[in-house]
């Protein structure tokens, strides 16, 4: 576990593992959406950075604007306080739910059902644990995550942006 926490990933590895385009990753870096470490001109990403990129990709795929993504990431930082990669490894599934106004972070199926039942608006849900597990599986196997890099995903992402 200690070795995985200290692992650093290059931009090319992040691209292969998450399906983000090189330009999008660079743009997020320039805007401070994700803040990698620097070693000269190279950007190096920790497992927590890699997890953040995967979660942001999932949020964008579900139609979140960049402003919405920033709001969610601030919320997660406040609520979790530690990197998603650390929390998910010790916890059950973590679900992010939103009705467009409120954000909920839940681990209990009962809590999720209560939110769904009591909402007057449609609820969008993202399983943060799944995004983390996909990235970890890609790191462990050394392969890129093909489900995110499909051409269909790229077309939808362009329409939403």
N, CA, C and O of each residue as an XYZ file, in Angstrom:
644
protein
N       0.827     -1.191      0.000
C       0.000      0.000      0.000
C       0.868      1.250      0.000
O       0.568      2.210     -0.711
N       1.919      1.251      0.773
C       2.807      2.399      0.866
C       3.397      2.738     -0.506
O       3.510      3.911     -0.863
N       3.766      1.725     -1.258
C       4.356      1.926     -2.581
C       3.368      2.616     -3.516
O       3.759      3.495     -4.283
N       2.098      2.232     -3.462
C       1.081      2.817     -4.338
C       0.864      4.300     -3.988
O       0.667      5.124     -4.881
N       0.901      4.640     -2.687
C       0.700      6.021     -2.276
C       1.822      6.920     -2.787
O       1.585      8.093     -3.076
N       3.025      6.395     -2.903
C       4.160      7.193     -3.332
C       4.345      7.182     -4.840
O       5.191      7.905     -5.366
N       3.574      6.379     -5.531
C       3.710      6.284     -6.983
C       3.400      7.629     -7.622
O       2.522      8.362     -7.166
N       4.127      7.938     -8.675
C       3.885      9.150     -9.452
C       3.650      8.741    -10.889
O       4.273      7.805    -11.391
N       2.748      9.447    -11.549
C       2.367      9.109    -12.908
C       2.644     10.300    -13.813
O       2.400     11.447    -13.439
N       3.151     10.019    -14.999
C       3.399     11.071    -15.982
C       2.071     11.459    -16.633
O       1.060     10.778    -16.459
N       2.086     12.541    -17.371
C       0.889     12.964    -18.104
C       0.424     11.864    -19.050
O      -0.774     11.601    -19.154
N       1.362     11.221    -19.737
C       1.004     10.159    -20.674
C       0.318      8.988    -19.969
O      -0.627      8.406    -20.502
N       0.787      8.648    -18.789
C       0.156      7.567    -18.032
C      -1.253      7.962    -17.581
O      -2.173      7.146    -17.635
N      -1.424      9.210    -17.137
C      -2.744      9.694    -16.724
C      -3.708      9.640    -17.905
O      -4.860      9.232    -17.758
N      -3.235     10.049    -19.061
C      -4.050     10.025    -20.280
C      -4.469      8.589    -20.601
O      -5.632      8.331    -20.910
N      -3.522      7.665    -20.528
C      -3.818      6.264    -20.843
C      -4.785      5.648    -19.831
O      -5.637      4.842    -20.205
N      -4.666      6.014    -18.571
C      -5.487      5.403    -17.524
C      -6.882      6.006    -17.406
O      -7.806      5.329    -16.956
N      -7.051      7.267    -17.802
C      -8.350      7.924    -17.607
C      -9.090      8.223    -18.899
O     -10.306      8.411    -18.886
N      -8.373      8.268    -20.012
C      -9.022      8.569    -21.282
C      -9.145     10.049    -21.575
O      -9.736     10.428    -22.586
N      -8.611     10.882    -20.727
C      -8.626     12.321    -20.963
C      -7.712     12.637    -22.141
O      -6.741     11.921    -22.385
N      -8.016     13.689    -22.859
C      -7.145     14.074    -23.971
C      -5.942     14.846    -23.419
O      -6.037     15.458    -22.355
N      -4.824     14.821    -24.128
C      -3.652     15.576    -23.658
C      -3.966     17.062    -23.484
O      -3.538     17.678    -22.507
N      -4.706     17.633    -24.421
C      -5.024     19.064    -24.330
C      -5.917     19.363    -23.135
O      -5.731     20.371    -22.454
N      -6.895     18.483    -22.878
C      -7.789     18.699    -21.740
C      -7.015     18.644    -20.431
O      -7.246     19.468    -19.546
N      -6.101     17.688    -20.291
C      -5.291     17.579    -19.080
C      -4.426     18.824    -18.901
O      -4.299     19.343    -17.792
N      -3.837     19.296    -19.984
C      -3.025     20.507    -19.921
C      -3.882     21.708    -19.517
O      -3.465     22.529    -18.701
N      -5.062     21.803    -20.085
C      -5.951     22.923    -19.795
C      -6.368     22.904    -18.334
O      -6.402     23.950    -17.686
N      -6.689     21.715    -17.803
C      -7.060     21.608    -16.390
C      -5.891     22.012    -15.502
O      -6.088     22.634    -14.458
N      -4.672     21.660    -15.914
C      -3.483     22.055    -15.165
C      -3.331     23.580    -15.193
O      -3.085     24.202    -14.160
N      -3.476     24.171    -16.372
C      -3.351     25.631    -16.500
C      -4.388     26.372    -15.668
O      -4.098     27.445    -15.140
N      -5.581     25.824    -15.543
C      -6.677     26.456    -14.797
C      -6.690     26.078    -13.322
O      -7.516     26.582    -12.562
N      -5.786     25.198    -12.910
C      -5.718     24.793    -11.505
C      -6.810     23.829    -11.078
O      -7.075     23.681     -9.885
N      -7.447     23.171    -12.040
C      -8.483     22.190    -11.699
C      -7.826     21.010    -10.987
O      -8.325     20.542     -9.963
N      -6.724     20.539    -11.520
C      -5.895     19.518    -10.893
C      -4.501     20.112    -10.803
O      -4.007     20.691    -11.771
N      -3.867     19.972     -9.653
C      -2.566     20.609     -9.439
C      -1.475     19.559     -9.217
O      -1.184     19.181     -8.083
N      -0.875     19.094    -10.322
C       0.176     18.081    -10.185
C       1.459     18.696     -9.638
O       1.629     19.915     -9.598
N       2.345     17.812     -9.221
C       3.675     18.258     -8.816
C       4.482     18.496    -10.077
O       4.145     17.980    -11.142
N       5.534     19.266     -9.961
C       6.384     19.550    -11.118
C       7.804     19.118    -10.829
O       8.333     19.282     -9.730
N       8.391     18.562    -11.864
C       9.800     18.188    -11.826
C      10.397     18.735    -13.107
O      10.391     18.060    -14.137
N      10.906     19.941    -13.051
C      11.324     20.626    -14.270
C      10.081     20.988    -15.060
O       9.177     21.639    -14.536
N      10.030     20.573    -16.309
C       8.855     20.825    -17.152
C       7.831     19.695    -17.082
O       6.731     19.815    -17.622
N       8.191     18.603    -16.421
C       7.297     17.446    -16.341
C       6.262     17.637    -15.240
O       6.555     18.140    -14.155
N       5.048     17.219    -15.557
C       3.998     17.181    -14.539
C       3.931     15.761    -14.021
O       3.893     14.811    -14.802
N       3.915     15.611    -12.707
C       3.823     14.290    -12.095
C       2.597     14.247    -11.194
O       2.362     15.151    -10.392
N       1.827     13.186    -11.339
C       0.557     13.046    -10.644
C       0.648     11.918     -9.623
O       1.138     10.831     -9.928
N       0.175     12.182     -8.419
C       0.092     11.146     -7.395
C      -1.149     10.294     -7.652
O      -1.936     10.594     -8.551
N      -1.322      9.246     -6.873
C      -2.519      8.416     -6.989
C      -3.762      9.267     -6.693
O      -4.800      9.079     -7.327
N      -3.666     10.190     -5.746
C      -4.805     11.065     -5.452
C      -5.121     11.981     -6.633
O      -6.291     12.195     -6.951
N      -4.094     12.523     -7.286
C      -4.323     13.333     -8.490
C      -4.990     12.499     -9.575
O      -5.946     12.936    -10.216
N      -4.467     11.287     -9.769
C      -5.007     10.389    -10.789
C      -6.483     10.090    -10.498
O      -7.309     10.059    -11.411
N      -6.799      9.874     -9.241
C      -8.177      9.624     -8.833
C      -9.052     10.845     -9.099
O     -10.176     10.713     -9.583
N      -8.537     12.029     -8.783
C      -9.289     13.261     -9.052
C      -9.599     13.402    -10.535
O     -10.721     13.741    -10.912
N      -8.608     13.142    -11.371
C      -8.817     13.243    -12.822
C      -9.901     12.254    -13.252
O     -10.771     12.602    -14.050
N      -9.859     11.034    -12.735
C     -10.868     10.028    -13.092
C     -12.262     10.468    -12.661
O     -13.224     10.300    -13.410
N     -12.380     11.027    -11.462
C     -13.682     11.499    -10.971
C     -14.168     12.676    -11.807
O     -15.348     12.745    -12.149
N     -13.278     13.594    -12.136
C     -13.659     14.750    -12.958
C     -14.114     14.278    -14.343
O     -15.097     14.785    -14.883
N     -13.399     13.310    -14.909
C     -13.812     12.760    -16.211
C     -15.211     12.172    -16.123
O     -16.021     12.357    -17.031
N     -15.499     11.466    -15.039
C     -16.825     10.872    -14.855
C     -17.891     11.965    -14.700
O     -18.981     11.851    -15.261
N     -17.585     13.005    -13.952
C     -18.536     14.117    -13.790
C     -18.798     14.808    -15.125
O     -19.941     15.123    -15.454
N     -17.743     15.038    -15.884
C     -17.908     15.675    -17.202
C     -18.722     14.780    -18.133
O     -19.563     15.264    -18.889
N     -18.466     13.471    -18.073
C     -19.213     12.523    -18.899
C     -20.700     12.565    -18.555
O     -21.549     12.368    -19.423
N     -21.008     12.821    -17.290
C     -22.410     12.884    -16.850
C     -23.023     14.259    -17.091
O     -24.184     14.487    -16.753
N     -22.244     15.185    -17.678
C     -22.812     16.471    -18.065
C     -22.499     17.645    -17.164
O     -23.044     18.729    -17.374
N     -21.644     17.474    -16.167
C     -21.296     18.586    -15.293
C     -20.464     19.616    -16.053
O     -19.571     19.258    -16.820
N     -20.759     20.870    -15.837
C     -19.928     21.946    -16.389
C     -18.635     22.007    -15.579
O     -18.544     21.412    -14.505
N     -17.638     22.724    -16.091
C     -16.397     22.865    -15.344
C     -16.660     23.586    -14.027
O     -16.055     23.251    -13.009
N     -17.554     24.570    -14.035
C     -17.916     25.268    -12.802
C     -18.541     24.285    -11.803
O     -18.238     24.328    -10.610
N     -19.408     23.408    -12.296
C     -20.012     22.389    -11.444
C     -18.982     21.420    -10.900
O     -19.054     21.008     -9.742
N     -18.020     21.057    -11.740
C     -16.944     20.158    -11.313
C     -16.145     20.807    -10.188
O     -15.840     20.161     -9.185
N     -15.810     22.069    -10.354
C     -15.050     22.774     -9.300
C     -15.817     22.766     -7.986
O     -15.235     22.553     -6.922
N     -17.125     23.001     -8.061
C     -17.971     23.006     -6.865
C     -17.941     21.634     -6.188
O     -17.803     21.535     -4.969
N     -18.071     20.590     -6.987
C     -18.042     19.229     -6.446
C     -16.688     18.939     -5.820
O     -16.632     18.379     -4.725
N     -15.606     19.300     -6.476
C     -14.277     19.006     -5.961
C     -14.007     19.770     -4.659
O     -13.376     19.231     -3.750
N     -14.474     21.008     -4.561
C     -14.354     21.752     -3.291
C     -15.151     21.058     -2.195
O     -14.683     20.921     -1.065
N     -16.365     20.619     -2.542
C     -17.213     19.908     -1.595
C     -16.519     18.636     -1.110
O     -16.482     18.371      0.091
N     -15.974     17.856     -2.030
C     -15.296     16.620     -1.657
C     -14.085     16.901     -0.779
O     -13.820     16.165      0.171
N     -13.353     17.956     -1.090
C     -12.187     18.318     -0.295
C     -12.612     18.667      1.134
O     -11.962     18.262      2.099
N     -13.707     19.421      1.260
C     -14.206     19.782      2.594
C     -14.737     18.564      3.346
O     -14.443     18.379      4.527
N     -15.516     17.740      2.661
C     -16.168     16.609      3.314
C     -15.214     15.466      3.624
O     -15.294     14.850      4.687
N     -14.327     15.192      2.708
C     -13.434     14.044      2.871
C     -12.137     14.475      3.543
O     -11.640     13.787      4.434
N     -11.595     15.593      3.127
C     -10.388     16.105      3.753
C      -9.116     15.385      3.347
O      -8.027     15.947      3.468
N      -9.225     14.176      2.876
C      -8.068     13.413      2.414
C      -8.327     13.049      0.971
O      -9.420     13.276      0.452
N      -7.347     12.496      0.335
C      -7.520     12.087     -1.045
C      -8.563     10.987     -1.188
O      -8.697     10.123     -0.322
N      -9.285     11.032     -2.275
C     -10.297     10.018     -2.552
C      -9.695      8.619     -2.557
O     -10.324      7.672     -2.085
N      -8.501      8.485     -3.079
C      -7.871      7.171     -3.177
C      -7.711      6.545     -1.797
O      -7.882      5.335     -1.646
N      -7.386      7.352     -0.787
C      -7.216      6.836      0.572
C      -8.550      6.455      1.189
O      -8.675      5.386      1.786
N      -9.532      7.305      1.053
C     -10.830      7.082      1.665
C     -11.502      5.841      1.080
O     -12.012      5.004      1.824
N     -11.505      5.720     -0.222
C     -12.188      4.605     -0.871
C     -11.547      3.277     -0.489
O     -12.241      2.264     -0.408
N     -10.253      3.263     -0.256
C      -9.598      2.002      0.086
C     -10.037      1.502      1.455
O      -9.932      0.307      1.730
N     -10.528      2.391      2.321
C     -10.923      1.976      3.660
C     -12.425      1.907      3.845
O     -12.891      1.436      4.882
N     -13.175      2.351      2.896
C     -14.605      2.500      3.090
C     -15.396      1.658      2.101
O     -14.862      1.088      1.150
N     -16.691      1.609      2.371
C     -17.585      0.971      1.409
C     -17.776      1.938      0.239
O     -17.084      2.952      0.152
N     -18.692      1.632     -0.641
C     -18.937      2.506     -1.781
C     -19.331      3.907     -1.324
O     -20.128      4.082     -0.402
N     -18.755      4.890     -1.993
C     -19.080      6.284     -1.721
C     -19.796      6.822     -2.945
O     -19.271      6.756     -4.056
N     -20.995      7.353     -2.744
C     -21.808      7.880     -3.836
C     -21.977      9.382     -3.666
O     -22.274      9.874     -2.577
N     -21.782     10.092     -4.760
C     -22.053     11.521     -4.813
C     -23.395     11.681     -5.505
O     -23.594     11.168     -6.607
N     -24.314     12.389     -4.865
C     -25.641     12.631     -5.422
C     -25.872     14.127     -5.473
O     -25.431     14.861     -4.589
N     -26.567     14.579     -6.512
C     -26.920     15.990     -6.604
C     -28.240     16.157     -7.326
O     -28.583     15.401     -8.236
N     -28.968     17.168     -6.893
C     -30.205     17.547     -7.579
C     -29.987     18.824     -8.375
O     -30.944     19.441     -8.844
N     -28.736     19.217     -8.526
C     -28.392     20.443     -9.232
C     -28.193     21.611     -8.289
O     -27.577     22.612     -8.657
N     -28.708     21.493     -7.080
C     -28.568     22.542     -6.073
C     -27.767     22.050     -4.876
O     -26.847     22.723     -4.412
N     -28.124     20.883     -4.386
C     -27.487     20.313     -3.207
C     -26.596     19.151     -3.604
O     -26.853     18.448     -4.582
N     -25.540     18.968     -2.820
C     -24.640     17.834     -3.001
C     -24.724     16.940     -1.772
O     -24.770     17.421     -0.640
N     -24.742     15.644     -2.008
C     -24.788     14.679     -0.922
C     -23.684     13.663     -1.141
O     -23.440     13.233     -2.269
N     -23.023     13.282     -0.068
C     -21.996     12.255     -0.112
C     -22.458     11.148      0.818
O     -22.520     11.342      2.032
N     -22.783      9.990      0.261
C     -23.400      8.927      1.048
C     -22.681      7.600      0.850
O     -22.131      7.321     -0.215
N     -22.700      6.788      1.910
C     -22.137      5.447      1.846
C     -23.197      4.380      2.088
O     -22.965      3.201      1.822
N     -24.334      4.779      2.581
C     -25.383      3.832      2.931
C     -26.469      3.794      1.855
O     -26.951      4.833      1.407
N     -26.840      2.595      1.455
C     -27.923      2.433      0.474
C     -29.218      3.036      1.009
O     -29.988      3.626      0.250
N     -29.456      2.893      2.282
C     -30.672      3.451      2.902
C     -30.698      4.980      2.774
O     -31.736      5.560      2.458
N     -29.555      5.627      3.019
C     -29.481      7.087      2.893
C     -29.728      7.513      1.446
O     -30.411      8.506      1.197
N     -29.182      6.775      0.509
C     -29.356      7.091     -0.911
C     -30.831      6.980     -1.291
O     -31.368      7.859     -1.965
N     -31.484      5.903     -0.862
C     -32.898      5.718     -1.159
C     -33.728      6.833     -0.528
O     -34.665      7.330     -1.153
N     -33.399      7.232      0.696
C     -34.124      8.330      1.353
C     -34.002      9.628      0.560
O     -34.986     10.351      0.398
N     -32.816      9.924      0.070
C     -32.613     11.137     -0.735
C     -33.441     11.058     -2.008
O     -34.098     12.027     -2.389
N     -33.408      9.904     -2.663
C     -34.172      9.733     -3.900
C     -35.673      9.868     -3.652
O     -36.375     10.506     -4.437
N     -36.166      9.275     -2.572
C     -37.598      9.315     -2.265
C     -38.075     10.721     -1.906
O     -39.194     11.107     -2.242
N     -37.232     11.473     -1.232
C     -37.642     12.784     -0.717
C     -37.321     13.949     -1.641
O     -37.581     15.103     -1.299
N     -36.770     13.664     -2.785
C     -36.395     14.740     -3.697
C     -37.558     15.118     -4.604
O     -38.307     14.261     -5.074
N     -37.695     16.421     -4.840
C     -38.701     16.927     -5.773
C     -38.130     17.047     -7.183
O     -38.858     17.337     -8.132
N     -36.830     16.824     -7.314
C     -36.152     16.983     -8.594
C     -35.415     15.694     -8.947
O     -35.173     14.860     -8.075
N     -35.064     15.528    -10.202
C     -34.238     14.367    -10.572
C     -32.891     14.428     -9.853
O     -32.354     15.508     -9.606
N     -32.369     13.278     -9.531
C     -31.093     13.175     -8.833
C     -30.083     12.503     -9.761
O     -30.376     11.492    -10.400
N     -28.897     13.086     -9.819
C     -27.792     12.498    -10.569
C     -26.850     11.859     -9.563
O     -26.493     12.479     -8.561
N     -26.451     10.633     -9.822
C     -25.547      9.940     -8.920
C     -24.287      9.486     -9.625
O     -24.314      9.077    -10.786
N     -23.186      9.565     -8.905
C     -21.896      9.091     -9.388
C     -21.280      8.265     -8.272
O     -21.156      8.731     -7.139
N     -20.894      7.034     -8.598
C     -20.217      6.203     -7.612
C     -18.720      6.524     -7.675
O     -18.017      6.099     -8.592
N     -18.255      7.277     -6.689
C     -16.854      7.675     -6.661
C     -15.949      6.456     -6.501
O     -14.846      6.412     -7.047
N     -16.424      5.482     -5.755
C     -15.633      4.272     -5.533
C     -15.350      3.548     -6.843
O     -14.254      3.024     -7.041
N     -16.333      3.515     -7.737
C     -16.124      2.855     -9.034
C     -15.031      3.539     -9.838
O     -14.198      2.872    -10.451
N     -15.033      4.874     -9.837
C     -14.001      5.612    -10.575
C     -12.617      5.292    -10.017
O     -11.662      5.110    -10.773
N     -12.515      5.224     -8.686
C     -11.228      4.911     -8.060
C     -10.807      3.482     -8.384
O      -9.642      3.230     -8.693
N     -11.749      2.550     -8.314
C     -11.422      1.153     -8.615
C     -10.984      0.972    -10.066
O     -10.073      0.190    -10.339
N     -11.618      1.685    -11.001
C     -11.220      1.585    -12.408
C      -9.779      2.048    -12.601
O      -9.003      1.410    -13.312
N      -9.433      3.155    -11.967
C      -8.067      3.673    -12.085
C      -7.084      2.688    -11.470
O      -6.041      2.395    -12.057
N      -7.415      2.177    -10.291
C      -6.523      1.218     -9.635
C      -6.337     -0.035    -10.477
O      -5.231     -0.566    -10.573
N      -7.415     -0.503    -11.085
C      -7.326     -1.690    -11.926
C      -6.405     -1.423    -13.117
O      -5.619     -2.287    -13.507
N      -6.505     -0.230    -13.687
C      -5.629      0.130    -14.798
C      -4.182      0.221    -14.374
O      -3.289     -0.188    -15.117
N      -3.936      0.756    -13.180
C      -2.570      0.866    -12.660
C      -2.013     -0.527    -12.397
O      -0.870     -0.818    -12.748
N      -2.815     -1.382    -11.782
C      -2.374     -2.734    -11.435
C      -2.085     -3.561    -12.682
O      -1.085     -4.276    -12.751
N      -2.977     -3.450    -13.671
C      -2.795     -4.256    -14.880
C      -1.833     -3.614    -15.864
O      -1.331     -4.272    -16.776
N      -1.580     -2.322    -15.674
C      -0.709     -1.615    -16.598
C      -1.390     -1.259    -17.903
O      -0.723     -0.893    -18.871
N      -2.717     -1.363    -17.943
C      -3.459     -1.084    -19.167
C      -4.307      0.160    -19.004
O      -4.663      0.545    -17.891
N      -4.622      0.775    -20.110
C      -5.490      1.945    -20.118
C      -6.926      1.501    -19.905
O      -7.289      0.363    -20.201
N      -7.726      2.402    -19.394
C      -9.145      2.152    -19.154
C      -9.892      2.372    -20.466
O     -10.138      3.516    -20.850
N     -10.250      1.312    -21.145
C     -10.856      1.444    -22.462
C     -12.297      1.921    -22.419
O     -12.781      2.467    -23.411
N     -13.005      1.737    -21.303
C     -14.406      2.153    -21.264
C     -14.539      3.669    -21.331
O     -15.538      4.180    -21.836
N     -13.565      4.375    -20.837
C     -13.637      5.829    -20.854
C     -13.099      6.405    -22.157
O     -13.463      7.520    -22.530
N     -12.250      5.677    -22.851
C     -11.609      6.232    -24.033
C     -12.360      5.927    -25.318
O     -11.837      6.177    -26.404
N     -13.554      5.400    -25.226
C     -14.298      5.045    -26.435
C     -14.631      6.283    -27.248
O     -14.824      7.353    -26.671
N     -14.705      6.175    -28.575
C     -15.062      7.315    -29.415
C     -16.412      7.909    -29.045
O     -16.600      9.120    -29.154
N     -17.364      7.072    -28.606
C     -18.679      7.555    -28.196
C     -18.553      8.543    -27.036
O     -19.239      9.565    -27.013
N     -17.674      8.237    -26.068
C     -17.453      9.136    -24.937
C     -16.941     10.489    -25.433
O     -17.421     11.534    -24.994
N     -15.986     10.473    -26.328
C     -15.407     11.723    -26.813
C     -16.466     12.561    -27.513
O     -16.486     13.778    -27.330
N     -17.351     11.960    -28.311
C     -18.404     12.721    -28.984
C     -19.337     13.363    -27.970
O     -19.687     14.536    -28.099
N     -19.740     12.597    -26.964
C     -20.644     13.147    -25.962
C     -19.976     14.263    -25.183
O     -20.618     15.264    -24.863
N     -18.699     14.108    -24.873
C     -17.997     15.130    -24.107
C     -17.944     16.441    -24.882
O     -18.056     17.514    -24.288
N     -17.775     16.370    -26.196
C     -17.717     17.583    -27.016
C     -19.070     18.292    -27.040
O     -19.126     19.521    -27.013
N     -20.150     17.530    -27.090
C     -21.479     18.130    -27.105
C     -21.802     18.843    -25.803
O     -22.442     19.895    -25.810
N     -21.357     18.271    -24.673
C     -21.669     18.828    -23.361
C     -20.855     20.078    -23.082
O     -21.361     21.016    -22.466
N     -19.620     20.111    -23.517
C     -18.691     21.204    -23.185
C     -19.206     22.550    -23.580
O     -18.532     23.557    -23.362
